[in-house]
Amino acid sequence: MTPHAGGLDARTPSGPLETMWDAHRFEMKLVNPSNRRKYTVIVVGTVAPTAATAGPEIRNNTVTDSFIGFALAVEGANHVHGNDAHLNFAGILVIDSSANVIHDNDFRGNLEVDCFDETIGTGTAGTDNNWSDNLGNSNSPIGLCTADPV
């Protein structure tokens, strides 16, 4: 951020909020034009709900060599899909976050646990979230993720 006219420049793209991040993604010079549709800008805070849940969508992200790949805490009703987390301490941790839909992710190969959900409810494996078609070799409780496909 650089100072300007008595404040900080947040370097947010210009245009209406609904379209500015999509427009910015296609104008970026860091990503080959043929790959731009593969990336999603994650906005922390208030975002538009998706069709699958009432909360934000978290998709097509890769986290490697970090402490935690993905953490869902407090805020609920997230739609988490198409993500990869490898070589982290943990792939995904869900703590005090309910009504999430977590599917079609690859959380294999983390150091301590691939998939972890401490919520209690009527969802998958007794959690308060819906898990399906996720890959992971270690999970708590058992049933959140499946091991490597044969």
C-alpha positions as CSV (number, residue, x, y, z in Angstrom):
1,M,0.0,0.0,0.0
2,T,1.3,3.4,-0.8
3,P,0.3,6.7,0.8
4,H,-1.7,9.2,-1.2
5,A,-3.8,12.3,-0.6
6,G,-3.9,11.9,3.2
7,G,-4.7,8.1,3.3
8,L,-3.6,4.7,2.1
9,D,-4.1,3.3,-1.3
10,A,-5.7,-0.2,-0.8
11,R,-5.1,-0.9,-4.5
12,T,-8.6,-2.3,-5.0
13,P,-9.7,-2.6,-8.6
14,S,-12.1,0.1,-10.0
15,G,-15.7,-0.6,-10.9
16,P,-18.8,-2.0,-9.2
17,L,-18.2,-4.4,-6.3
18,E,-20.1,-7.2,-8.0
19,T,-17.7,-7.3,-11.0
20,M,-14.5,-5.6,-9.9
21,W,-12.6,-8.7,-8.8
22,D,-13.5,-10.8,-11.8
23,A,-12.4,-7.9,-14.1
24,H,-9.2,-7.6,-12.1
25,R,-8.4,-11.3,-12.4
26,F,-8.6,-11.2,-16.2
27,E,-6.5,-8.0,-16.3
28,M,-3.7,-9.4,-14.1
29,K,-0.3,-9.9,-15.8
30,L,0.8,-12.6,-13.3
31,V,-1.3,-15.4,-14.7
32,N,-1.2,-16.8,-18.2
33,P,-4.5,-15.9,-20.0
34,S,-5.3,-19.5,-20.6
35,N,-5.2,-20.3,-16.9
36,R,-7.1,-17.3,-15.5
37,R,-10.4,-19.2,-15.2
38,K,-8.7,-21.7,-12.8
39,Y,-8.2,-19.1,-10.0
40,T,-10.6,-17.6,-7.6
41,V,-10.2,-14.4,-5.6
42,I,-11.0,-15.1,-1.9
43,V,-12.6,-12.1,-0.2
44,V,-12.5,-12.2,3.6
45,G,-15.6,-10.6,5.0
46,T,-19.0,-10.2,3.5
47,V,-19.4,-12.1,0.2
48,A,-22.3,-13.2,-1.9
49,P,-23.8,-16.6,-1.1
50,T,-23.6,-19.5,-3.5
51,A,-26.4,-21.7,-4.7
52,A,-25.2,-24.6,-2.5
53,T,-25.2,-22.8,0.8
54,A,-26.1,-19.4,2.4
55,G,-22.4,-18.5,2.8
56,P,-19.3,-17.9,0.7
57,E,-17.7,-20.2,-1.8
58,I,-14.1,-21.4,-1.3
59,R,-12.9,-23.2,-4.4
60,N,-10.0,-24.1,-6.6
61,N,-7.2,-23.1,-4.1
62,T,-4.0,-25.0,-3.3
63,V,-2.2,-24.7,0.0
64,T,1.2,-26.4,0.4
65,D,3.9,-26.2,3.1
66,S,1.8,-24.2,5.5
67,F,0.6,-24.8,9.1
68,I,-3.1,-25.3,8.2
69,G,-4.4,-25.7,4.7
70,F,-7.9,-24.5,5.3
71,A,-9.6,-23.5,8.6
72,L,-13.3,-22.9,9.1
73,A,-14.0,-21.3,12.4
74,V,-17.1,-19.3,13.7
75,E,-18.6,-18.3,10.4
76,G,-20.7,-21.1,8.8
77,A,-22.6,-22.2,5.7
78,N,-19.5,-22.2,3.5
79,H,-19.3,-24.1,0.2
80,V,-15.9,-25.6,0.1
81,H,-15.0,-27.6,-3.1
82,G,-12.2,-28.2,-5.6
83,N,-9.4,-27.3,-3.2
84,D,-6.0,-29.0,-2.5
85,A,-4.0,-29.0,0.7
86,H,-0.8,-31.0,0.9
87,L,2.4,-31.1,3.1
88,N,0.8,-28.9,5.8
89,F,0.4,-29.7,9.5
90,A,-3.3,-30.2,8.8
91,G,-5.3,-30.2,5.6
92,I,-8.6,-28.8,6.8
93,L,-9.8,-28.0,10.3
94,V,-13.4,-27.2,11.1
95,I,-13.9,-25.6,14.5
96,D,-17.2,-24.0,15.7
97,S,-18.4,-23.7,12.1
98,S,-21.6,-25.4,11.1
99,A,-23.9,-25.9,8.0
100,N,-20.8,-26.1,5.7
101,V,-20.9,-28.2,2.5
102,I,-17.4,-29.6,2.0
103,H,-17.0,-31.8,-1.2
104,D,-14.6,-32.9,-3.9
105,N,-11.4,-31.6,-2.2
106,D,-8.0,-33.3,-2.0
107,F,-6.5,-33.0,1.5
108,R,-4.1,-36.0,1.3
109,G,-0.5,-36.0,2.5
110,N,-0.5,-33.6,5.5
111,L,1.7,-34.3,8.5
112,E,-0.8,-34.6,11.4
113,V,-4.4,-34.9,10.0
114,D,-5.9,-34.5,6.6
115,C,-9.6,-33.8,7.6
116,F,-10.7,-32.7,11.0
117,D,-14.1,-31.5,12.2
118,E,-14.8,-31.0,16.0
119,T,-18.5,-30.0,15.5
120,I,-21.3,-32.2,16.8
121,G,-24.6,-32.5,14.9
122,T,-26.6,-34.5,12.5
123,G,-24.3,-34.2,9.5
124,T,-21.6,-36.5,8.2
125,A,-20.0,-38.8,10.8
126,G,-21.9,-37.0,13.6
127,T,-20.5,-33.5,12.7
128,D,-22.6,-30.4,12.1
129,N,-21.4,-30.3,8.4
130,N,-21.9,-32.2,5.2
131,W,-18.8,-33.9,3.8
132,S,-18.7,-35.9,0.5
133,D,-16.2,-37.1,-2.0
134,N,-13.1,-35.7,-0.3
135,L,-9.7,-37.4,-0.4
136,G,-7.7,-37.8,2.8
137,N,-5.8,-40.6,4.5
138,S,-6.4,-39.5,8.1
139,N,-9.6,-38.0,9.4
140,S,-11.3,-37.3,12.7
141,P,-14.0,-38.4,13.1
142,I,-13.6,-41.3,10.7
143,G,-15.8,-40.9,7.6
144,L,-15.1,-37.3,6.5
145,C,-12.6,-38.2,3.8
146,T,-11.7,-41.4,1.9
147,A,-8.2,-42.8,1.4
148,D,-6.4,-42.7,-2.0
149,P,-8.5,-44.1,-4.8
150,V,-7.4,-47.5,-6.1
